[in-house]
């Protein structure tokens, strides 16, 4: 589950999930939604491998989303699925899976570290992310 707040210079995404894997996957889906992918006439699937390590879970998530953003721009792909081979609090190995698109309606420059803080309570994982547009 996610909520998107639009602003003049940035967009905030609020993500809540029952597991860390779901949090990371929903954050990618929310990022893709904000990018407003423009459908392609071909049904060409795309997959890109990502391996990352970070000092903590928040940094790992922001780095993962920036890797997805970069791959989206370079390869014109809208990622909607993630196959996690490994997901730990400070490292991951995953494959981003999606469809090639004509382009994107919203130009996101980066996922920022500003205000980002992955948190966990007894029932769920949460994070608020700021996208620089």
PyMOL commands that set and color helices and strands:
alter all, ss='L'
color gray80, all
select helices_A, chain A and resi 20-35+57-75
alter helices_A, ss='H'
color red, helices_A
select strands_A, chain A and resi 2-6+10-17+37-38+45-53+77-88+91-100+103-104+110-111+119-120+125-132
alter strands_A, ss='S'
color yellow, strands_A
deselect
rebuild
show_as cartoon
